[in-house]
Amino acid sequence: MRAVSYEPKLAAALSGATLRQLSHWRRAAGPKGAVLVPEISSERPILYSFRDVVALRICVQLREEASLQKIRRALNTLREDLGEWKHLSSYKLVAGPDTIYLAEPDHAVDLIKGGNVVIHQMVDVLAPFYKDGRSIPALLTPREHVAVDESVRGGEPVIQGTRIPASDVAALVRDGIPLDQIGEFYPGVTAEAARDAADFSEYVDSYGSSEPRQAVA
């Protein structure tokens, strides 16, 4: 299975992070202190993996309730104190009042204050959520007829039930091909699927260089 690589704009769109956050998180405080260094390429061209996108969604949701300093402290405890050096996407991290937990099947480790506790609310990092008034889609189904499956084209967004890249369908729509005629180019792609592909493409493009200025932490 080939591994797809996600450019920063697509990684941001699928994770909910801003482009400025991606830049800050991968470089601030050096590689050891970085929140997440892309595992495919951390130098230009910057390229993220599917696991990176999952980890970024974790970071985005933690950042809604915890400071970046606290997230760094939690990650340092995870790695240095607990010896957990697997990819960040391998862990379930949950923000609680004034702390961050590493969630295990039957308990959770407090990564800020220490000790084990029981938590009752788990966050599904793959599910849709809201951030700064923006709707961040479900990672595996960012649109009803668009799918992201690591076993299909390495995780490249495709038309649901096919191996057809959603970006290729969206390109035809941008070129003025009527939605109900897309099936002539890609048999089996309905007008609804083409509309979803085009809509998702517009959503990804909204993470371009015109992104409004805001705090990057």
C-alpha positions, 0 to 999 in steps of 0.5 A: 500500500502506498502512503499518500502525503498531505501538503500543509493546506490539505493537512490543515483542512482535514485536521482543523489546524491553521497553516500558522499553527502547523508551522509553529507546532513543527518548529517551535522549541526545536525538533525535540520540543516540537508538538508534531514534526511531519514524518514524511518531510519536515523540510520543503516541501512539507509533507504530512502522513495520515497518522500526522493528520490524526495526531493534528486533530488530537492537538487541535482538540486539546488546544481548545481547552489547554494552553500550548505550554501545558500540551508541551508539558504533557507530551514531555511527560508522555515521552520522557517520563513514561517512555512512550515514543510511538507516533502521537496518533497512537495515544488517546489524549483528553483535556480535562479541567487544568490538565491533560490525560493519557486515556487507557482502557480502564483509567487515565494517567494525569500527564500534568499533575501525576497519578491515575484517575477515571474519566467518563467522557472520551472524545472521538478524534475522527468525528466532526467538531467545531473550531472558531466557528468553522465546521471541521469534517469527520476525517474518514468522511469529510463529505457524504460522498467523499472518503478518506481511507488509508487503504485506498490510494494511501488515504487520498480523498476519493469519491466514496466507493471508488478509487477516483480522487476527489480532486480530479472530479473537483477539477472538472467541475471548476472547468465548467463541466455540468455536474450531471455530465461528470459521469461521462468522464468518471462512470459511476460518479453521480452529480451529488458526488461531484457536488460534494467533491467540488464543495470539499475542494473549496473547503480545502482551498479556504485554508490557503494563504489568505487565511486570516491572521490569528494567534498561532499557539 
